[in-house]
């Protein structure tokens, strides 16, 4: 985690786009959320069994726990970047991603209230955080709606085609997970349920939102935020699945389509990170 922070900090200080700072309250919210997400990421990826038994907001199996850890890893990168660089760039792109993720999860939560272990404090904290962040991020997006920063380079044709393709594919799959969760996740290598499948839709819709916003213009930090999020999620999902599968008799042949799809997602993020370094 410290290596990730050092790399991002170095790229932040090298950014040349002059941009406006965001309000102090938004800085506090983003920094707090980044810290909470970082802690949850570490717990879910490294201690999934203990998290499931004691610390999570609902009963969660090891495969799901590490997959949620990968989801949070993808969420952590843009939050950390925004916390290190609390300005309109990359703030606007990150806020749209935050709103998409938290709003989708909040709606799913409302329809699956019975899944939560409300005898645990963590369930109440989970609900409060997600609902509050949804409202606050929407409020600040409205506040920042009129701000436009000069200096963001236009997206060339190749990059525009690439991010549009990623946005359409991830967005379509996110919608499919919401509309037909059983069918959409039926090819995954572990038993699923409609609750988790619909929760995971938030991640794909968030990736679609971020990549879609890069179609016309994108500063280095915006590419870094979106690319880091997509790469962290995709590669984290592959690593988490293999790590859990090592002790759960995962059939690699059965898991191959899932691993390949998420590897492609991760590599798409790596491509965007490469473009960020060259911006």
C-alpha positions as CSV (number, residue, x, y, z in Angstrom):
1,X,0.0,0.0,0.0
2,X,2.9,2.4,0.8
3,X,4.4,1.7,-2.6
4,X,1.1,2.7,-4.3
5,X,0.9,5.9,-2.3
6,X,4.5,6.8,-3.2
7,X,3.9,6.3,-6.9
8,X,0.7,8.3,-6.9
9,X,2.3,11.1,-4.9
10,X,5.1,11.3,-7.4
11,X,2.7,11.5,-10.4
12,X,0.6,14.1,-8.6
13,X,3.5,16.4,-8.0
14,X,4.4,16.2,-11.7
15,X,1.0,17.2,-13.0
16,X,1.0,20.5,-15.0
17,X,-2.7,21.3,-15.1
18,X,-3.5,24.4,-13.1
19,X,-6.8,23.8,-11.3
20,X,-9.0,25.1,-8.5
21,X,-9.1,23.6,-5.0
22,X,-12.3,22.0,-3.7
23,X,-14.1,23.0,-0.5
24,X,-12.6,21.9,2.8
25,X,-15.6,19.8,3.8
26,X,-15.2,17.7,0.6
27,X,-11.5,17.2,1.3
28,X,-12.3,15.9,4.7
29,X,-15.0,13.5,3.3
30,X,-12.6,12.2,0.6
31,X,-9.7,11.7,3.0
32,X,-12.0,9.9,5.5
33,X,-13.5,7.7,2.9
34,X,-10.0,6.8,1.5
35,X,-8.9,5.8,5.0
36,X,-12.0,3.6,5.6
37,X,-11.7,2.0,2.1
38,X,-8.0,1.3,2.6
39,X,-8.7,-0.4,5.9
40,X,-11.5,-2.5,4.5
41,X,-9.4,-3.5,1.5
42,X,-6.6,-4.8,3.7
43,X,-9.0,-6.8,5.9
44,X,-11.0,-8.3,3.1
45,X,-8.0,-9.4,1.0
46,X,-5.9,-10.6,3.9
47,X,-8.3,-11.8,6.6
48,X,-11.5,-12.8,4.7
49,X,-12.6,-15.5,7.2
50,X,-12.3,-13.2,10.3
51,X,-14.0,-10.4,8.5
52,X,-16.9,-12.6,7.6
53,X,-17.3,-13.8,11.2
54,X,-16.9,-10.6,13.1
55,X,-16.4,-7.4,11.2
56,X,-18.5,-7.2,8.1
57,X,-22.0,-5.8,7.7
58,X,-23.4,-9.2,6.4
59,X,-22.4,-12.8,6.3
60,X,-19.9,-13.1,3.4
61,X,-18.1,-16.2,2.1
62,X,-14.4,-16.1,1.4
63,X,-14.6,-15.8,-2.4
64,X,-17.1,-13.0,-2.1
65,X,-15.0,-11.3,0.6
66,X,-11.8,-11.2,-1.5
67,X,-13.8,-10.1,-4.5
68,X,-15.3,-7.2,-2.5
69,X,-11.7,-6.5,-1.4
70,X,-10.8,-6.1,-5.1
71,X,-13.7,-3.8,-5.6
72,X,-12.5,-1.7,-2.7
73,X,-8.9,-1.7,-4.0
74,X,-10.3,-0.3,-7.2
75,X,-12.2,2.4,-5.3
76,X,-9.2,3.2,-3.1
77,X,-6.9,4.5,-5.9
78,X,-9.0,7.4,-7.1
79,X,-9.9,8.3,-3.6
80,X,-6.3,8.4,-2.5
81,X,-5.4,10.5,-5.6
82,X,-8.2,13.0,-4.8
83,X,-7.1,13.1,-1.2
84,X,-3.5,13.9,-2.3
85,X,-4.6,16.4,-4.9
86,X,-7.9,18.0,-3.6
87,X,-8.6,20.0,-6.7
88,X,-11.3,20.1,-9.4
89,X,-9.0,18.0,-11.6
90,X,-9.1,15.1,-10.9
91,X,-12.0,15.8,-8.4
92,X,-14.8,16.0,-10.8
93,X,-14.1,12.6,-12.4
94,X,-13.5,11.0,-9.1
95,X,-16.7,12.5,-7.6
96,X,-18.8,11.1,-10.5
97,X,-17.2,7.7,-9.9
98,X,-17.9,8.0,-6.1
99,X,-21.5,9.0,-6.7
100,X,-22.1,6.1,-9.2
101,X,-20.6,3.5,-6.9
102,X,-22.3,4.6,-3.7
103,X,-25.7,5.4,-5.2
104,X,-25.9,2.0,-6.9
105,X,-24.9,0.2,-3.7
106,X,-27.3,2.3,-1.7
107,X,-30.2,1.4,-3.9
108,X,-29.3,-2.3,-3.8
109,X,-29.1,-2.1,0.0
110,X,-32.6,-0.7,0.3
111,X,-34.0,-3.8,-1.6
112,X,-31.9,-6.3,0.4
113,X,-32.2,-5.0,4.0
114,X,-32.7,-8.5,5.3
115,X,-29.2,-9.5,4.2
116,X,-27.6,-7.2,6.8
117,X,-26.6,-8.3,10.3
118,X,-28.0,-5.3,12.2
119,X,-26.9,-6.9,15.5
120,X,-23.4,-5.8,14.4
121,X,-22.3,-2.2,14.7
122,X,-20.6,-2.5,11.4
123,X,-23.9,-2.9,9.5
124,X,-25.1,0.4,10.9
125,X,-21.8,2.1,10.0
126,X,-22.0,0.7,6.5
127,X,-25.5,2.1,5.9
128,X,-24.6,5.5,7.4
129,X,-21.5,5.8,5.3
130,X,-23.0,4.8,2.0
131,X,-26.1,6.9,2.3
132,X,-24.1,10.0,3.6
133,X,-21.5,9.7,0.9
134,X,-24.1,9.5,-1.8
135,X,-25.8,12.7,-0.7
136,X,-22.5,14.6,-0.1
137,X,-21.0,13.6,-3.4
138,X,-24.2,14.6,-5.3
139,X,-24.2,17.9,-3.4
140,X,-20.6,18.8,-4.3
141,X,-21.0,17.7,-7.9
142,X,-23.9,20.2,-8.1
143,X,-21.7,22.9,-6.4
144,X,-18.8,22.3,-8.8
145,X,-21.0,22.0,-11.9
146,X,-20.0,25.5,-13.3
147,X,-16.3,25.1,-12.9
148,X,-14.2,24.4,-15.9
149,X,-10.4,24.2,-15.9
150,X,-8.3,25.0,-18.9
151,X,-5.3,22.9,-19.7
152,X,-6.9,19.5,-19.9
153,X,-5.6,18.0,-23.2
154,X,-8.2,16.6,-25.7
155,X,-8.5,12.9,-26.0
156,X,-7.1,11.6,-29.3
157,X,-9.0,9.3,-31.6
158,X,-7.3,6.1,-30.5
159,X,-7.8,6.8,-26.8
160,X,-11.4,7.9,-27.4
161,X,-12.2,4.7,-29.2
162,X,-10.5,2.7,-26.4
163,X,-12.3,4.3,-23.4
164,X,-15.6,4.3,-25.2
165,X,-15.3,0.6,-25.8
166,X,-14.4,0.0,-22.1
167,X,-17.3,2.2,-21.0
168,X,-19.9,0.4,-23.2
169,X,-18.7,-3.1,-22.2
170,X,-18.5,-2.5,-18.5
171,X,-21.6,-0.4,-18.4
172,X,-23.6,-3.0,-20.3
173,X,-22.4,-5.7,-17.9
174,X,-23.2,-3.6,-14.9
175,X,-26.8,-3.1,-16.2
176,X,-27.1,-6.8,-16.9
177,X,-26.0,-7.6,-13.3
178,X,-28.7,-5.4,-12.0
179,X,-31.4,-6.6,-14.4
180,X,-30.6,-10.3,-14.5
181,X,-28.2,-11.1,-11.8
182,X,-28.5,-14.9,-11.9
183,X,-27.8,-15.1,-15.6
184,X,-25.1,-12.4,-15.6
185,X,-23.1,-14.1,-12.8
186,X,-23.9,-17.7,-13.7
187,X,-20.5,-18.3,-15.3
188,X,-18.6,-17.2,-12.2
189,X,-16.5,-19.9,-10.5
190,X,-18.3,-19.8,-7.2
191,X,-21.9,-19.9,-6.1
192,X,-23.6,-16.5,-6.4
193,X,-26.8,-14.9,-5.3
194,X,-28.8,-11.9,-6.5
195,X,-27.7,-9.7,-3.6
196,X,-23.9,-9.9,-4.3
197,X,-24.4,-9.9,-8.1
198,X,-26.3,-6.6,-7.9
199,X,-23.8,-5.1,-5.5
200,X,-21.0,-5.9,-8.0
201,X,-22.9,-4.0,-10.7
202,X,-21.8,-0.9,-8.9
203,X,-18.1,-1.6,-9.8
204,X,-18.7,-2.1,-13.5
205,X,-21.0,1.0,-13.7
206,X,-18.3,3.0,-11.9
207,X,-15.7,1.9,-14.4
208,X,-18.1,2.8,-17.2
209,X,-18.7,6.3,-15.7
210,X,-15.0,7.0,-15.3
211,X,-14.0,5.9,-18.8
212,X,-16.9,7.6,-20.4
213,X,-15.8,11.0,-18.9
214,X,-12.4,10.6,-20.5
215,X,-13.8,10.5,-24.1
216,X,-13.3,14.2,-24.9
217,X,-10.6,15.6,-22.5
218,X,-8.5,14.2,-19.7
219,X,-5.6,15.5,-17.7
220,X,-2.9,13.2,-16.4
221,X,-4.6,12.9,-13.0
222,X,-7.9,12.0,-14.5
223,X,-6.4,9.2,-16.5
224,X,-4.4,8.0,-13.5
225,X,-7.6,8.0,-11.3
226,X,-9.7,6.0,-13.8
227,X,-6.8,3.7,-14.9
228,X,-5.8,3.0,-11.4
229,X,-9.3,2.1,-10.4
230,X,-9.9,-0.2,-13.3
231,X,-6.5,-1.9,-13.0
232,X,-6.8,-2.3,-9.2
233,X,-10.2,-3.9,-9.5
234,X,-9.4,-6.2,-12.4
235,X,-6.0,-7.5,-11.3
236,X,-7.2,-7.6,-7.6
237,X,-10.1,-9.8,-8.6
238,X,-7.7,-12.2,-10.4
239,X,-5.3,-12.3,-7.5
240,X,-8.0,-12.6,-4.8
241,X,-9.7,-15.5,-6.7
242,X,-6.5,-17.4,-7.1
243,X,-5.5,-16.8,-3.5
244,X,-8.9,-18.1,-2.2
245,X,-8.9,-20.9,-4.7
246,X,-5.6,-22.2,-3.4
247,X,-7.4,-23.4,-0.3
248,X,-10.9,-24.0,-1.7
249,X,-10.2,-26.4,-4.5
250,X,-10.8,-24.0,-7.3
251,X,-11.0,-25.6,-10.7
252,X,-8.9,-23.5,-13.0
253,X,-10.6,-24.7,-16.1
254,X,-14.0,-23.7,-14.7
255,X,-12.6,-20.4,-13.5
256,X,-10.7,-19.5,-16.7
257,X,-13.4,-17.4,-18.3
258,X,-13.9,-15.4,-15.1
259,X,-10.1,-14.9,-14.7
260,X,-9.6,-14.0,-18.3
261,X,-12.4,-11.4,-18.3
262,X,-11.1,-9.7,-15.2
263,X,-7.5,-9.9,-16.5
264,X,-8.7,-8.0,-19.6
265,X,-10.3,-5.4,-17.3
266,X,-7.1,-5.0,-15.3
267,X,-5.0,-4.7,-18.5
268,X,-7.4,-2.0,-19.8
269,X,-6.6,-0.1,-16.6
270,X,-2.9,-0.7,-17.1
271,X,-3.1,0.8,-20.6
272,X,-4.8,3.9,-19.2
273,X,-2.1,4.2,-16.5
274,X,0.6,4.1,-19.3
275,X,-1.2,6.8,-21.1
276,X,-1.4,8.8,-17.9
277,X,2.4,8.6,-17.6
278,X,2.8,9.9,-21.1
279,X,0.3,12.7,-20.8
